[in-house]
Amino acid sequence: MNEIGKPSQRTQTPPPPPPSSPSSILAHLDSGRLSRAVSALYSSRPPLPPSIYARLFALCISPSSLVPARKVEFHLLSTIPDPPTFLLNRAIEAYSRCGSITDARELFDEMPHRDGGTWNSMLASNSTSGRPDEALALFALMHEEGVRANEVTLACVLGCCASVRAHALARQVHGLLVKGGLASNVVLGSSLVDVYGKCLGIPDARRAFDDIPSPNAVSWNVLVRRNLEAGAPREPVVEFFRANTASDAPLLTFTFSSALVACADVGAIDEGRQIHGTAIKRDVKGDRAIATSLVEMYAKCSALGDARQIFERTPSRDVVLWISISGYASRGRVAEAEALFVEMPVAKSLITWNAMLSGYVCASRHDRALDFAFEMLRAVTEVDHVSLRLILNACAGLACFEIGEQVHAFVYRHGYDSNRSVNNALLDLYGKCGALQSAESWFFAMGCQGDRVSWNSLISGFARHSEVKRCSMCS
C-alpha cells in the first residue's frame, strides 16, 4: 500500500518527451509530412538553423498548407527577434502558393527591412494570383522608395503589362531596360516583344525585337504570333525564314505552324513552300501540327494536289482530314472530298464524320448534308456540339423548320443549350425559316451567352422577312 501523500505509479505525470532535433524535422520533410514536421518544430529546442525554416516554407505549396505556413511564421518570429529577410521572403512566397495574398501582404507591410527579393516575392505573388494591377501599383511604390529593379522584377512587370495591355507603362519599362543595359537580354527582349504585340504596338514590337542581338526560337515565335493576331502576318514570316533557313538554330513546332497559318491567311504560297522545304530539311514535316498547317495552307491557296499529298503521308489523319475535306468541298470538289472519306478505315471516328458533314455544308450541299447526317446517326454512338451545329446549318440552308425543331429538342435534352455555337446555329435556323418569335425568344433565353454573331443572326432574320421595325429596335 502506498504511503499517504505519495502518488501511485499509475497517477504519476509522465516525463516530457525529449525535444525534437533538426534531423527529425528534416526526416519528416524528406517524407513530405508537413504537419508532423511542424509539430516537431514546436517540440524542438531553439534556436534552429535558418535552413530548417526555409525547407518548411518550401513545402507549403497549396491552400491546405496555409495553417502550417502560419505556424511556421509564428514560430520563426517568436524564437528569432530579428529573422533574416530572406526567410520572410520565403514566407511571402509560401503564402502566395497557399492562395493567401492577404497573409503575404500583411507580412510584407510588417517587415522592418525589405530587400529587392522581398519586392520581387510580393510582385510575383500578386502576378500569379491574377492581380496584375496590384502588382503594377507595387512596382510604382518600389520605384518611389528607390529600390532598384533587376531582371526578375522587370520580367514580372512586363508580364503584368501584357495582362492589362499597359502599352505606356511597357514603354517606360523598355526605357529602364535600355538604361540598365538589359534590352539585349533575349528573355527580357522577347517579353517586351510579347507585351508590345499584345497591345497591338507592332512597330514597337519590331524595334524591341531588333534590339536583341541573337534572337532565339522563342523570340521569333512571339514576333510571328503577335503579328498574326494584329493582322499583319506576312512581313515577319518572310524575314523569319530568310534569317533561319540557312542556319541550324532550333525552331519551335508552333513557329512553323504559325508561319504556315500566316501564309494561308494572305495566300502566300511561295513563302509557304519555302517553309515546307525548311520543315523537310529540319525533319519535322511528320509532326501532326505542322502537317495540319501544311494541308490548311495548301488548301487555302487552292493547291489541292499538294494538300492531298501531305494528307496521304500523315499517319494520324483525323484532324488533317477535317481540313482536307473542307478544303476540297468548299472549292466545289465534293467528289474528291467524298473519295477521301471513303478511303478512311471502316471504323471512322466522329471527327471523320463531322469532317465530311462540314464539307457538304461548306459546299452548300445542304440536302446531301442532311442525308449524310442520317447515315452518320446510324453509324456513331453519339454526336457532339460540332455535329449539331452542322446539322442545324444544313436545316437552315434548306429552311427545314420541322427537322430543326427536332434537333432543338435533342439539344435541350442533352444539355447542349449551353453551347454558344449551337445556340447561334439555332438562331440562324429560326431566322431563315421565318420563325421570328422563336428566334427572339431563344435569343433572350441565351442571356449573357449572346455575342456579335447572335445579334447578327437575329437582325438578319428580321431583315430577311421585312421586319424593319424589329431591326431598328436591335440596332
Secondary structure per residue as TSV (DSSP state, phi and psi in degrees):
chain	resnum	aa	ss	phi	psi
A	1	M	-	360.0	137.5
A	2	N	-	-74.5	151.2
A	3	E	-	-70.3	149.1
A	4	I	T	-64.1	136.7
A	5	G	T	90.3	-8.2
A	6	K	S	-107.2	125.8
A	7	P	-	-68.1	148.0
A	8	S	-	-73.5	167.6
A	9	Q	T	-63.1	-30.9
A	10	R	T	-68.6	-32.5
A	11	T	T	-98.7	2.2
A	12	Q	S	-70.2	141.0
A	13	T	-	-71.7	125.4
A	14	P	-	-66.1	151.7
A	15	P	-	-65.9	148.1
A	16	P	-	-64.2	148.0
A	17	P	-	-65.0	153.5
A	18	P	-	-64.9	146.9
A	19	P	-	-63.1	147.5
A	20	S	B	-70.2	149.7
A	21	S	-	-102.3	160.0
A	22	P	H	-54.9	-33.0
A	23	S	H	-67.0	-34.9
A	24	S	H	-69.6	-36.7
A	25	I	H	-63.1	-44.5
A	26	L	H	-63.7	-35.5
A	27	A	H	-62.7	-42.6
A	28	H	H	-64.5	-40.4
A	29	L	H	-64.8	-41.4
A	30	D	H	-62.7	-27.7
A	31	S	T	-92.9	2.5
A	32	G	T	76.1	17.4
A	33	R	-	-94.7	82.1
A	34	L	H	-65.0	-45.9
A	35	S	H	-60.7	-43.0
A	36	R	H	-67.4	-35.9
A	37	A	H	-64.5	-39.3
A	38	V	H	-68.1	-39.7
A	39	S	H	-61.7	-42.8
A	40	A	H	-64.6	-33.2
A	41	L	H	-60.8	-43.5
A	42	Y	H	-74.5	-18.9
A	43	S	T	-98.8	9.3
A	44	S	B	-89.3	168.2
A	45	R	-	-104.1	112.8
A	46	P	S	-70.6	162.1
A	47	P	-	-84.9	152.4
A	48	L	-	-107.6	153.6
A	49	P	-	-65.3	145.9
A	50	P	H	-56.8	-29.0
A	51	S	H	-61.8	-28.9
A	52	I	H	-64.1	-47.6
A	53	Y	H	-63.6	-39.9
A	54	A	H	-61.1	-41.8
A	55	R	H	-66.2	-39.7
A	56	L	H	-63.4	-46.4
A	57	F	H	-62.6	-36.4
A	58	A	H	-64.8	-25.9
A	59	L	T	-85.8	-6.1
A	60	C	-	-86.1	96.9
A	61	I	-	-123.8	-0.2
A	62	S	S	-150.2	168.2
A	63	P	G	-54.7	-30.2
A	64	S	G	-68.4	-12.9
A	65	S	G	-95.4	5.3
A	66	L	H	-64.2	-46.5
A	67	V	H	-63.0	-47.4
A	68	P	H	-56.8	-38.7
A	69	A	H	-62.2	-41.9
A	70	R	H	-63.7	-39.3
A	71	K	H	-65.4	-39.7
A	72	V	H	-65.7	-43.0
A	73	E	H	-62.3	-43.3
A	74	F	H	-61.8	-44.1
A	75	H	H	-63.2	-41.8
A	76	L	H	-60.2	-48.3
A	77	L	H	-70.7	-26.1
A	78	S	H	-78.4	-30.0
A	79	T	H	-102.9	-20.9
A	80	I	-	-123.8	107.0
A	81	P	S	-56.9	-39.9
A	82	D	S	-127.8	78.7
A	83	P	-	-66.2	153.5
A	84	P	-	-58.7	141.0
A	85	T	H	-59.6	-36.6
A	86	F	H	-64.2	-29.7
A	87	L	H	-70.7	-39.2
A	88	L	H	-67.1	-32.4
A	89	N	H	-62.2	-40.4
A	90	R	H	-64.9	-34.3
A	91	A	H	-65.8	-41.5
A	92	I	H	-59.4	-44.4
A	93	E	H	-64.1	-38.3
A	94	A	H	-63.7	-44.6
A	95	Y	H	-61.8	-36.6
A	96	S	H	-63.0	-46.1
A	97	R	H	-64.1	-30.1
A	98	C	T	-81.1	-3.9
A	99	G	T	84.8	14.1
A	100	S	-	-111.6	85.3
A	101	I	H	-67.8	-23.3
A	102	T	H	-65.7	-47.7
A	103	D	H	-60.8	-41.6
A	104	A	H	-61.6	-44.4
A	105	R	H	-69.8	-37.7
A	106	E	H	-61.9	-43.9
A	107	L	H	-64.5	-42.5
A	108	F	H	-57.8	-46.2
A	109	D	H	-67.8	-28.1
A	110	E	H	-87.5	-11.2
A	111	M	-	-67.5	127.9
A	112	P	S	-71.6	-29.6
A	113	H	-	-129.7	130.2
A	114	R	-	-126.4	134.3
A	115	D	-	-111.8	-175.3
A	116	G	H	-59.6	-35.5
A	117	G	H	-63.7	-34.9
A	118	T	H	-62.4	-48.5
A	119	W	H	-62.9	-41.4
A	120	N	H	-63.4	-40.7
A	121	S	H	-62.6	-42.6
A	122	M	H	-71.1	-38.9
A	123	L	H	-60.5	-47.5
A	124	A	H	-64.1	-36.1
A	125	S	H	-61.3	-45.3
A	126	N	H	-67.1	-40.6
A	127	S	H	-64.0	-48.8
A	128	T	H	-72.6	-17.2
A	129	S	T	-90.0	8.6
A	130	G	T	74.6	32.5
A	131	R	-	-124.0	63.4
A	132	P	H	-63.0	-33.9
A	133	D	H	-63.2	-42.8
A	134	E	H	-65.1	-38.0
A	135	A	H	-63.2	-41.7
A	136	L	H	-68.9	-35.6
A	137	A	H	-64.7	-37.9
A	138	L	H	-66.2	-37.7
A	139	F	H	-63.8	-39.1
A	140	A	H	-63.0	-41.6
A	141	L	H	-64.9	-40.0
A	142	M	H	-59.4	-42.8
A	143	H	H	-65.6	-39.9
A	144	E	H	-63.2	-35.6
A	145	E	T	-82.8	2.0
A	146	G	T	77.1	19.4
A	147	V	-	-82.8	129.7
A	148	R	-	-77.9	131.6
A	149	A	-	-82.6	138.2
A	150	N	-	-109.8	-170.3
A	151	E	H	-59.7	-39.1
A	152	V	H	-64.4	-44.7
A	153	T	H	-57.9	-50.7
A	154	L	H	-68.5	-34.4
A	155	A	H	-63.5	-42.4
A	156	C	H	-64.8	-43.8
A	157	V	H	-64.6	-39.9
A	158	L	H	-63.4	-39.0
A	159	G	H	-61.4	-39.8
A	160	C	H	-68.6	-38.7
A	161	C	H	-59.5	-40.4
A	162	A	H	-64.7	-38.2
A	163	S	H	-65.2	-38.2
A	164	V	H	-105.9	8.6
A	165	R	T	55.8	46.7
A	166	A	-	-88.4	79.8
A	167	H	H	-63.5	-45.4
A	168	A	H	-63.7	-43.0
A	169	L	H	-66.6	-36.2
A	170	A	H	-60.1	-37.0
A	171	R	H	-65.7	-37.9
A	172	Q	H	-65.0	-41.7
A	173	V	H	-63.9	-38.4
A	174	H	H	-57.3	-42.3
A	175	G	H	-61.3	-39.2
A	176	L	H	-65.0	-38.0
A	177	L	H	-62.8	-44.9
A	178	V	H	-64.2	-44.8
A	179	K	H	-62.5	-37.5
A	180	G	T	-88.6	5.0
A	181	G	T	69.5	26.8
A	182	L	-	-107.9	-0.3
A	183	A	T	-64.3	-23.6
A	184	S	T	-86.5	-5.4
A	185	N	-	-65.1	122.7
A	186	V	H	-64.5	-34.9
A	187	V	H	-70.5	-49.7
A	188	L	H	-67.3	-38.9
A	189	G	H	-61.6	-41.8
A	190	S	H	-65.7	-38.7
A	191	S	H	-63.3	-37.9
A	192	L	H	-66.3	-42.6
A	193	V	H	-58.5	-41.4
A	194	D	H	-63.9	-47.8
A	195	V	H	-68.5	-39.2
A	196	Y	H	-62.7	-41.9
A	197	G	H	-62.6	-41.7
A	198	K	H	-66.1	-29.4
A	199	C	T	-85.3	5.4
A	200	L	T	62.9	24.2
A	201	G	-	-93.8	68.2
A	202	I	H	-61.5	-41.1
A	203	P	H	-59.7	-41.0
A	204	D	H	-64.4	-40.4
A	205	A	H	-61.0	-41.2
A	206	R	H	-66.7	-39.7
A	207	R	H	-65.5	-40.2
A	208	A	H	-64.3	-38.8
A	209	F	H	-64.1	-41.7
A	210	D	H	-65.9	-21.4
A	211	D	T	-77.7	-11.1
A	212	I	-	-85.6	114.9
A	213	P	S	-61.4	-40.6
A	214	S	S	-131.4	77.3
A	215	P	-	-62.1	137.6
A	216	N	-	-99.0	-172.0
A	217	A	H	-61.2	-37.2
A	218	V	H	-64.1	-40.9
A	219	S	H	-59.3	-48.9
A	220	W	H	-64.3	-39.7
A	221	N	H	-58.5	-45.9
A	222	V	H	-64.2	-43.9
A	223	L	H	-61.6	-45.9
A	224	V	H	-63.4	-46.8
A	225	R	H	-61.8	-47.7
A	226	R	H	-68.0	-34.9
A	227	N	H	-65.1	-38.3
A	228	L	H	-59.2	-47.4
A	229	E	H	-65.9	-30.6
A	230	A	H	-83.4	-5.5
A	231	G	T	82.2	19.6
A	232	A	-	-130.4	66.2
A	233	P	-	-82.8	-25.9
A	234	R	H	-69.4	-44.0
A	235	E	H	-58.3	-52.8
A	236	P	H	-66.7	-27.8
A	237	V	H	-63.8	-48.7
A	238	V	H	-62.2	-46.8
A	239	E	H	-65.1	-36.2
A	240	F	H	-57.3	-48.2
A	241	F	H	-79.8	-24.2
A	242	R	H	-65.0	-38.7
A	243	A	H	-78.0	-26.6
A	244	N	H	-113.7	-18.0
A	245	T	T	-59.5	-40.0
A	246	A	T	-85.4	-7.7
A	247	S	S	-101.6	173.2
A	248	D	-	-107.6	20.3
A	249	A	-	-64.0	140.5
A	250	P	-	-67.1	135.7
A	251	L	-	-116.9	136.2
A	252	L	-	-75.9	146.6
A	253	T	H	-56.7	-42.2
A	254	F	H	-63.2	-32.8
A	255	T	H	-63.4	-44.2
A	256	F	H	-58.4	-49.4
A	257	S	H	-62.2	-43.4
A	258	S	H	-62.5	-42.5
A	259	A	H	-63.8	-39.9
A	260	L	H	-66.9	-39.4
A	261	V	H	-61.8	-39.6
A	262	A	H	-60.6	-45.2
A	263	C	H	-62.7	-40.2
A	264	A	H	-63.0	-39.8
A	265	D	H	-63.4	-34.9
A	266	V	H	-108.7	4.9
A	267	G	T	69.2	29.2
A	268	A	-	-87.8	74.7
A	269	I	H	-69.3	-32.6
A	270	D	H	-63.3	-46.4
A	271	E	H	-64.4	-37.4
A	272	G	H	-61.0	-39.6
A	273	R	H	-65.9	-36.3
A	274	Q	H	-62.2	-42.4
A	275	I	H	-64.7	-41.2
A	276	H	H	-58.5	-44.3
A	277	G	H	-62.0	-39.2
A	278	T	H	-65.3	-38.0
A	279	A	H	-62.5	-40.3
A	280	I	H	-64.7	-44.2
A	281	K	H	-61.1	-40.6
A	282	R	T	-86.0	1.6
A	283	D	T	59.6	40.9
A	284	V	-	-118.6	10.4
A	285	K	T	-64.2	-23.8
A	286	G	T	-84.2	-4.9
A	287	D	-	-61.5	135.6
A	288	R	H	-61.6	-43.5
A	289	A	H	-63.9	-40.6
A	290	I	H	-69.5	-40.6
A	291	A	H	-60.5	-42.3
A	292	T	H	-61.3	-44.5
A	293	S	H	-66.6	-36.2
A	294	L	H	-64.2	-45.2
A	295	V	H	-61.5	-43.8
A	296	E	H	-63.4	-42.8
A	297	M	H	-62.9	-48.7
A	298	Y	H	-65.8	-38.1
A	299	A	H	-65.3	-43.7
A	300	K	H	-69.2	-25.6
A	301	C	T	-90.6	9.6
A	302	S	T	66.0	17.6
A	303	A	-	-94.1	68.6
A	304	L	H	-69.7	-26.6
A	305	G	H	-63.2	-43.4
A	306	D	H	-64.8	-40.5
A	307	A	H	-60.8	-40.8
A	308	R	H	-64.3	-41.8
A	309	Q	H	-61.8	-43.5
A	310	I	H	-62.3	-43.9
A	311	F	H	-58.2	-45.6
A	312	E	H	-67.6	-21.6
A	313	R	T	-93.1	-1.4
A	314	T	-	-93.5	120.4
A	315	P	S	-63.2	-47.8
A	316	S	S	-98.8	106.6
A	317	R	-	-104.4	-6.0
A	318	D	H	-56.0	-55.0
A	319	V	H	-69.3	-40.8
A	320	V	H	-61.5	-36.0
A	321	L	H	-60.6	-41.8
A	322	W	H	-53.7	-48.9
A	323	I	H	-67.7	-41.3
A	324	S	H	-62.7	-50.7
A	325	I	H	-64.2	-44.1
A	326	S	H	-62.5	-38.4
A	327	G	H	-63.2	-44.2
A	328	Y	H	-66.4	-50.7
A	329	A	H	-66.9	-39.3
A	330	S	H	-66.6	-16.4
A	331	R	T	-104.0	18.4
A	332	G	T	83.2	5.5
A	333	R	-	-100.7	63.2
A	334	V	H	-66.2	-36.7
A	335	A	H	-59.1	-41.5
A	336	E	H	-69.8	-35.3
A	337	A	H	-63.3	-42.8
A	338	E	H	-64.9	-36.3
A	339	A	H	-63.3	-41.1
A	340	L	H	-61.0	-42.0
A	341	F	H	-64.0	-43.4
A	342	V	H	-65.2	-32.7
A	343	E	H	-69.1	-18.6
A	344	M	S	-68.9	158.1
A	345	P	-	-58.1	163.0
A	346	V	S	-60.3	-43.8
A	347	A	S	-80.4	77.7
A	348	K	-	-78.9	142.0
A	349	S	-	-80.7	168.6
A	350	L	H	-62.1	-34.6
A	351	I	H	-59.9	-41.0
A	352	T	H	-64.5	-46.0
A	353	W	H	-62.2	-44.4
A	354	N	H	-61.1	-35.3
A	355	A	H	-61.3	-46.9
A	356	M	H	-68.7	-39.2
A	357	L	H	-61.6	-41.6
A	358	S	H	-61.9	-37.9
A	359	G	H	-60.3	-45.2
A	360	Y	H	-63.7	-42.0
A	361	V	H	-65.2	-43.2
A	362	C	H	-60.5	-33.8
A	363	A	T	-87.4	5.6
A	364	S	T	60.5	27.8
A	365	R	-	-91.9	65.6
A	366	H	H	-68.7	-34.5
A	367	D	H	-63.9	-44.9
A	368	R	H	-66.6	-33.4
A	369	A	H	-62.4	-41.8
A	370	L	H	-68.5	-41.9
A	371	D	H	-59.2	-43.5
A	372	F	H	-65.9	-35.4
A	373	A	H	-62.0	-39.2
A	374	F	H	-66.7	-39.0
A	375	E	H	-60.0	-43.5
A	376	M	H	-62.0	-43.9
A	377	L	H	-64.6	-26.9
A	378	R	H	-78.7	-21.8
A	379	A	H	-97.8	-26.4
A	380	V	-	-110.2	156.1
A	381	T	S	-82.0	-26.6
A	382	E	-	-154.8	159.8
A	383	V	-	-116.3	169.9
A	384	D	-	-125.0	-172.9
A	385	H	H	-64.7	-29.1
A	386	V	H	-66.3	-45.5
A	387	S	H	-57.8	-47.6
A	388	L	H	-64.4	-41.6
A	389	R	H	-60.6	-43.4
A	390	L	H	-67.4	-40.1
A	391	I	H	-63.7	-41.7
A	392	L	H	-64.9	-37.1
A	393	N	H	-60.7	-41.3
A	394	A	H	-65.9	-42.5
A	395	C	H	-61.5	-41.2
A	396	A	H	-64.4	-39.2
A	397	G	H	-63.5	-28.5
A	398	L	H	-101.0	-0.1
A	399	A	T	53.5	41.9
A	400	C	-	-92.7	87.1
A	401	F	H	-68.0	-40.3
A	402	E	H	-62.9	-49.7
A	403	I	H	-65.5	-37.8
A	404	G	H	-58.8	-40.2
A	405	E	H	-65.1	-37.5
A	406	Q	H	-64.0	-41.0
A	407	V	H	-64.4	-39.1
A	408	H	H	-60.5	-42.1
A	409	A	H	-61.8	-41.3
A	410	F	H	-62.8	-42.9
A	411	V	H	-57.4	-44.6
A	412	Y	H	-68.4	-44.5
A	413	R	H	-64.6	-34.3
A	414	H	T	-102.6	12.8
A	415	G	T	78.5	15.5
A	416	Y	G	-84.6	2.3
A	417	D	G	-73.1	-3.0
A	418	S	G	-96.4	0.6
A	419	N	-	-91.6	122.5
A	420	R	H	-63.7	-42.2
A	421	S	H	-65.8	-37.1
A	422	V	H	-67.0	-43.8
A	423	N	H	-60.5	-42.1
A	424	N	H	-66.4	-35.3
A	425	A	H	-65.4	-37.7
A	426	L	H	-65.0	-42.2
A	427	L	H	-58.4	-45.1
A	428	D	H	-62.4	-42.0
A	429	L	H	-59.5	-52.2
A	430	Y	H	-62.9	-38.5
A	431	G	H	-63.2	-43.8
A	432	K	H	-72.8	-24.6
A	433	C	H	-88.5	-3.4
A	434	G	T	80.8	8.7
A	435	A	-	-86.1	69.6
A	436	L	H	-70.3	-32.8
A	437	Q	H	-66.4	-40.9
A	438	S	H	-64.4	-40.4
A	439	A	H	-61.9	-45.2
A	440	E	H	-66.3	-42.0
A	441	S	H	-63.4	-42.2
A	442	W	H	-67.6	-36.9
A	443	F	H	-60.0	-47.1
A	444	F	H	-73.6	-26.4
A	445	A	H	-67.7	-27.7
A	446	M	H	-65.9	-29.0
A	447	G	G	60.2	-127.0
A	448	C	G	-71.8	-8.2
A	449	Q	G	-74.9	-17.0
A	450	G	-	-64.7	141.3
A	451	D	-	-134.2	-166.3
A	452	R	H	-60.9	-38.9
A	453	V	H	-62.3	-40.1
A	454	S	H	-61.7	-47.3
A	455	W	H	-61.2	-44.6
A	456	N	H	-61.0	-40.5
A	457	S	H	-64.3	-42.9
A	458	L	H	-65.2	-47.7
A	459	I	H	-64.3	-40.6
A	460	S	H	-62.3	-38.7
A	461	G	H	-62.8	-44.5
A	462	F	H	-63.3	-44.3
A	463	A	H	-65.1	-39.1
A	464	R	H	-61.6	-31.0
A	465	H	T	-109.7	26.2
A	466	S	T	59.9	30.7
A	467	E	-	-90.6	71.0
A	468	V	H	-63.6	-40.7
A	469	K	H	-62.4	-42.0
A	470	R	H	-66.3	-36.1
A	471	C	H	-59.7	-45.6
A	472	S	H	-66.5	-29.7
A	473	M	H	-69.1	-27.2
A	474	C	H	-83.7	-22.1
A	475	S	-	-84.6	360.0
